[in-house]
Amino acid sequence: MKKFTIFLCLMAALLLSVNIVASHAGEADVLINKLVEKGILTHKEAEMLLKDMQKEGARQNITVKETAEKVAKETAEKTVKAESKTLAKVPKWVNRIHFKGDFRLRYQYQDIEKGDGTETNRNRGRYRWRFGAIADVTEDKKWQIGFGLCSGSGDPRSTNQTFGNSFETPDARIDYAYAQYRPWDFLKIIGGQMKNPLWRPKDLVWDSDIRPQGGAIQFEYGINEMFTVWATPALFVLDEYKAEEETATMFVIQPGVTIKPSSNMYVKLAGSYYYNNEIKGNYLEYSSHTNTRNANGDYIDNYSSFGFDGEFGMKFSSYIQKLAIFGQYINSDADDKDQAYLIGFKVGRDVKKFADWEFKANYRYLEKDAVLDILPDSDFYDGGTNAEGPELELKFGLAKHVWMALDYYYASKIDENPGEGDEPQNLFQVDFNFKF
């Protein structure tokens, strides 16, 4: 019994001690040998005990090693995460700025038949780039500013840069710069040089590159799922005549409505009234010189006008996703040659990926004094009035955010000068577009 009791005490001490490792193996051997000498343990029992102790020591060594490795790994991971958070931490204002841009590479062919019977042909390489940002001044996004740069000269109707001039590297120009306040979801107030706030289904009156200067209010309210109403009053500054201390302005108001009889059908209608001031008797920069002028080359009217825009469309769950027809009409206060209209259609898909496509076609008729000649599409008859003809457009997706576009215009004069004919023009453009 005494032998058994001593043996149990020895085993308990050995098993409970976490400090029994290889470094203490010598002391354990001496103790066991003494127990054998006194007859408490047999040689066989001593050998078995030593083997058990060796196994326990090895197990503890493995456990200690695994625990150390685990602690080291967890500590390293926590350290990396902490350092990553520190490095990734940027000022809040950086996260409130949203950048965007696009690039377009173009080949353009144009032929013009002049009134004297001669014909000119021109092949051009051109490009356009635009880069801008919108900054949320406040965290609730009610106050914003927008600013952008682009290629081109000072011409408000063109951001193209033409290849030439011995590899010149042209300067960038301001595309837009504005401030916006949005107190409620249905109301925006904008001031500065802005993207056109007016709705236009096409470019009969406004070239798409024009960035009006002045102020505008955009109101849009959804009455229910079927009806949405909107109104956009705006005051634009056209020119400042320093010598006469006069400012040419345009006040415009455009009310409209969107009707959705179903989820796959819509009708969008808008009326516009333009009141122009200090145009008559003056001259505007970047005019195409096609409005009626007096002997001094000044405008003979203010060209105030009213117009209508409309679009009816349908959406489909098939290969062809959409079909729409659209139209525009405008009538000015000029004494004669004061009307213009455009009618067209579009069919295809939203161009988002490879093989998506969209086709558009329209015909426009733009009399000499229907609109101010600083406004119409610059690609149609060089941006002038007194012209009519069709336009055909095809967009084809090459990849996400990359697409090709083909655009063809044919235009000729409505009112011919004596002995000059209608002086027709053909314009063909091939574009490769990239958006980021």
WOURZI-V955608 format. One line per field, one symbol per residue. ss: DSSP state (~ for helix, > for strand, _ for the rest). phi: phi as a letter, one per 30 degrees, with the letter a starting at -180 (. if undefined). psi: psi as a letter, one per 20 degrees, with the letter a starting at -180 (. if undefined). A space follows every 10 residues. Layout:
BEGIN
ss: ???
phi: ???
psi: ???
END
This chain:
BEGIN
ss: _~~~~~~~~~ ~~~~~~____ _~~~~~~~~~ ~~~~~~~___ __~~~~~~~~ ~~~~~~~~~~ ~~~~~~~~~~ ~~~~~~~~~~ ~~~~~~~~__ _~~~~_>>>> >>>>>>>>>> >>>_____>> >>>>>>>>>> >>>>>>____ __>>>>>>>> __________ >>________ __>>>>>>>> >>>>__>>>> >>>_______ __________ __>>>>>>>> >>____>>>> >>>>>>>>>> >____>>>>> >>>>>>>>>> >>__>>>>>> >>>>>>>___ __________ __>_____>_ ____>>>>>> >>>>>_____ _>>>>>>>>> >>______>> >>>>>>>>__ ______>>>> >>>>>>____ __________ ~~~___>>>> >>>>>>>>>_ _>>>>>>>>> >>>___>___ >___>>>>>> >>>>>_
phi: .ddddddddd ddddddddcd bddcdddddd ddddddddid bddddddddd dddddddddd dddddddddd dddddddddd dddddddddb eddddcccca aabbcbcbcb bbcdddjdbc bbcbcbbbbb baabcddcdd idcbbbbaba djcdddcacd bddlhhidcd ddbdcaaacb bbdbdcbbbb bkcbdedddb dacdccdddd cdckbabccb bddadccbcb abdabcccab cddchbbdbb cbbbdabccb dadcbbbbba cbbcccbice ibbcdiddic ddbdddicdc bdhdabbbba abbbcbcaed cabbcbabbb bcdddahcba bbbabbakbd dbbeidbbbb babbbbdecd bddccdeddc hhiccibblc bbbbcbdcad ibacbcbbbb bbddcddeic ichdbcbbbb cccbbb
psi: ggghgggggg gggghhoijo ahhjhghhgg ghghhghijh qrhghgghgg gghggggggh gggggggggg ggghggghgg gghghghior qhhhijpoqr rrpppppppp pporhjiqpq qppqpqrpqp prqppohqhj jhpqqqqqqr rrbioijpjq pppallkqnr qrrpgqorqp pnhrhjpppq qborqoiqpp hakggpqiip nqpcqqpopp pogahhppqr pnqqoqpgqo nhgilqppro pqpoqrqppn hrikqqppqq qqppoqqkgp jaqqqkqjli rprahijqqi rikqrqrqqq ppqqqqmago hqpqqrqqqq prjqhrljqq rpqarqqcrp nhapiqqppq qrpqoorgkh rpjihrpiio lkjralqqrr ppqpppphrp jpqqpppppp qrqgoqqpji ajmqqppppo qoppp.
END
